[in-house]
Amino acid sequence: MKEKGFLKFFLEFLAVIVATIAIIVACDARRVFAADESNNHVGKKWYYLYLYAKQHKPIDILIIGNSHAYTGVLPERFKEQLNARCFVLAAPGVQMDDCSYMLEEALSIIRPQLVILETYPINGYVQKELNNQDLSDQFASFANRRNVRLKLASMFKLFRLDDIPFAWSATLRNHDIIFDNRLLLKYNRAHPSAPQYDPRQEYLGRFARFQTGLTEATLQRYKTEGAPVDGSTIKPGPDAMKATKRMVKMCRDRNIPVLFYTIPMYKEHVTNAERWHENLTPAVGNHYWLDLQLFSDNFGPECFEDTYQGNQHMSIPGADQATRVLIEFINQINER
């Protein structure tokens, strides 16, 4: 009798588990708990990168990074000045580990002539200890990648074991919208398909957000409070070093040259920029490196997002100026 009772309990328990998984899978398939994708520029980047690969449109220059890259580079300038198609593949808040898997998936479908690695993700993070917004950003980047095989191969590197189900399921990640965002839930129920993009559009991955520069109030804070970022404290940890070497090896194995690129913050936003450069040198090695933080005096207040927070991006005028410097740097390399 005890064996029958245990078997009945086990079967009931199993049925509950199977039913729960089925509900989660069904909600994911119908995107009931999808995040707000009205401005999902990461998903848009992957859509157009795969589209260009399918159409055999070459990507001559591929830029990999985080929000500094997609706000600090205007890829259309490369077409105008280098006659090259440049694509910015970047996601907000990600670290170098995620960048390495973005690069791996990109190189599975395209073969650029140059890969540019933005250096802001090279820092002292520990990938398996990401939490809060950092972990949320990692989930979002992972969710937007398309190659299931490569995602399966990377998930144990990117996430703790108990975070992996959340990485795969929007229902698990976003189920709280049933209480917090009924309007989004209603929209999702009426739109069970992913956002559609115009395949006729030329989209190269930029997401320049900031139209204007630093205000007088923020400039005054630099005078009274000093720089919010101390470059001497930013050092690549073991995870960043390993991921950077992995990216360089992927490119070397395909005979693709690598260029490192540091997009600047305002000159008074960062102190000890030279020490920051020294700290990153072991990760960069002997590759070409354009570190514009060392030349931030050349970029005025109009070139930067109006913020005193540690993470400062370029404005559209700043991105335009920095992109032109980057193109000139590439021209100089090509002439050597």
N, C-alpha and C positions, 0 to 999 in steps of 0.2 A: 504493500500500500504506500509506503514511504517513497519507493521508487517511482510509482505512478504519479504521486503528488509532485515530486521534483520534476518529472518529465513534463507534466502539465504546466508548472510554473515556468520552466525553461522555454517551452513552446510559446507561451503567452508573452514572455519577455522578448523572445526573438521576433514575434509578430509586431510588438510595439516598436522595436528597433527598425525593422524593415519598413513599417508604415511611416515612421519619422523620416527615414532617409528618403523614401519615395516622395514625401511632401516637400522636403528640402529641394530635391532634384527637380520636381515639377515647378516649384516657385522660381528656382534659378532659370529653368528653361523659358518660363514666361516672363522673366525679369520683373517679378512682382516687387522685389526689394532692391532693384537697381539704384545705385546712387544717382544724384542729379547729373545728367550727362548733357545738359544744354550747352555746356562749354567744355566738353571732354577733348581737349586738344591732344592729349596723349594717345587716345584711341584714334583720333584723326591722323596723327603722324603715322601710326602703324598701317592704317588703311591705305594711305597714299604711298607709303614705301612699298607695300606689297603690290599695289596697283602698278607702280612704275616698273617693278621687277617683272610683272606679268606682261607689261607692254614693251619690255626690253628697252626702256628708257634708261640710259646710264646715269648713275650717281657718281660723279667724279670725286666729290669731296664729302665725307661723312663726318659730322661733328657729334660726339657723344658727351653727355653731361647731365646736369640738372637744370634748375630754373635760371641759373646764371647764363647758361648757354642759350636757352630759347628766348630770353629777354635781351641778351647782349649781343646777338648776332643777327644781321639782316642777310639771309642767304641769297636774296635776289641780286645783291650787289656783286656776287661772284659771277653771275651770268653776264652782267653788264661790263665788268672790268677784266675778268679772266676767261670769259666764254666757257665757263664750267658750271655744271649743275651741282649746287651744294645743298645738302639736306641735314637739318638739325634734328637728331633723334635724342630727345631728352625728356625727363620726367621730374616733377617737383619733389624736392626733399630726399632724393635717393643718394646712396653712397656708392663707392666704387665697385662693390660687389655686384650691385644691381646693374651698374653701367657695363660690367663685363658680360653679363648675360644678355643685355640689350645688344651689345656689339656682336656676340656670338650668333644671335638670331638674325641680325641684319646681314652678317657675312654669309649666312646660309642661303640668302636669296640675291645679294648684290655683290659686286666686286669693285669698290671704289679705288681711285688712284692715290688717294691720301686719306688717312684717318686722323682727325684732330681730337685730342682728349682734353676736355676742360678739367682744370685742376682743383676746383673747389670741392669736389667729392673726396679728394685725397686728404683725409684727416684721421683723428684718433678714435673713430667710432669702433664699436664691437658689434658685428652684424647680428649675432644671436642675442644681443641685449637691447635691441631697438624696442622702444615703447612709445605709447601715446601717438603724437602726430607723425613721428618718424616711422613707426610701424604701420600706421594708416597709409602713409605715402608709399611704403614698400608694397603693401597689399594692392594699392591702386595700380602701380606700375606692373606688377606681376599679372594682375587681372587683364591688362590690356595687351599683353604679349599674345601671340597667336600660335606659335609652334608648340603643340601639346607635348611632344617628345622632349623638347628642350626644357619646357617648364617642369616636367616630371624629373628631369635630371638635375635641375637647379633648386628644387624646393627644399631639399634637406640642407642645402648650403645657405639659403636665404632666411629660413624660418626655424624657430624652435618646433619641436614635434607637436606640441599642443596648439600651435598657431597655424599649422598646415591646413586643417579643414576650413579655417576662416579665409585663408589665401585663395581657396578654390570656390568658395560659396559666398555670393553677395547676400543671400538670405541670412546666413550666420553673421556676416559683418554688419548688415544694415537693418536687421529686423526691428530695431527700435523706432524706425520711421512710422511704424503702425501707431505709435503714441505721439511722436514728436513732429511728424510732417505728413499729415493726412493728405495735403494737396499733392505731394510727390507720390504718395501711394495711389491716389486716384489717377494721376497721370500715367503711372506705370501700368496700371490695370487696363488703361485705354490704349497703351502703346507697348505691346509685348515684343516688339522688334527693336533691334539696335538702331541707333541714329544712322540716317542715310546721308552720304556725302556725294557731291557732284563730281563724277569722274572726269568731267571736262575742265574742272578747275585745276590750276597749277598751284599746289600747296607744297612748301618746302620746309615746313616744320617750325617756323618762328611763331612766337606768341608774345610780341612786344606789347607791354601793358601800360607803361607809364609815359604819358604825353608831356608832362612838365617836370622840372627839376626841383632842387632843394629850395625850400623857402627860407626867408630870413630868420624865422624862429628856430629852425633846425640848425642853421649855420651858427646861431648864437649859442646853442647848446654845446657845439664843439669848443667854443671859446671858454665856456664856464665849466663844462663837465669833462672835457677831453675826448679822446677817441674811444668809441665803444668796443673796438676790436684790437687786441694785442696780438700781432702776428707771431711773436716769439712763442706763444702758447699753442699754436696750431702745428701739430706734428703728425705725420702718417703713422698709424698703428700697424700691427702685423696684418690685420685684415686688408687694409688699404694697400699695403705693400704687395701682398700676395695677389690681390685682384688686379693691380696695375701691371704687374709682371705677366699675369695671365693674358691681359689685353694686348700687351706688346708682343707676346709670343704668337697669339692668334694672327696678328698682322704680319709678323716676320715669316711665319710659316706660309703665308700667301704672297710674300714679297710686296707687301703694302707698306710704304713709309708712314711713320708716326710723327706727329707734331703735337707738343703740349702747349696749351694756351690758357693763360690766367687772365680772366676778365676782371677789370679793376672795380674797386669801390672808391668812393671819394677820398682824396688825399688826406683829409683830416678825420676820416672815418677809421683809418687803420694806422696804428703805430708799429714800429719795428717791421716794416715790410721786407727789409733786407734779411732779417732773421727768418721770417716766414719762407722766403725764397731758399735760404740755406737748409731749412728743415725739410723742404720738399725735394731737394736735389737728389738724395738717394733713390727716391721713387722715379724721378724723371730720367736719371742716368745721363747718358751722353747724347740723348735725342735733342733735336731742335726744340727750343722752348721760347715762346714769346710771353714774357711776364709783364703785362701792362700795369700791374700794381706798382712796379718799380718806376713807372713813368706816369703815375697818376697826376702829377703836376700839369700834364698836358690836357687834362679833362676838367672843365669847369663845373660849377654847381648845376648847370642846366643839363648835365649828362647823367644825373643819377636820380633814382627814386627818392622821394621825400620821406625818409625814415631815419631814425636814430637807432633802430634795432640793429643787432649784430649782422643780420643777413640783408645786405643792401644790393639792389639790382640797378641796372642801367636804364635810363629813359630811352625813348626812341632816338632823340638826337645823339645821345651817348653811344647807343648801339651802332648808329650810322658811322660815327667817327671811329669807333674801335674796329668796326668791320673793315673800314678802308685801310687802317693800319695793318690789320691781319693780312689783307690781300697784298699789300706792299711787301710785307715780310715774306710771304710765299713767293712772290715775284723775285725777291732777292735770292732766296734759296734756289729757285729754278735757274737763275743766272750763274750760279757758282759751278 
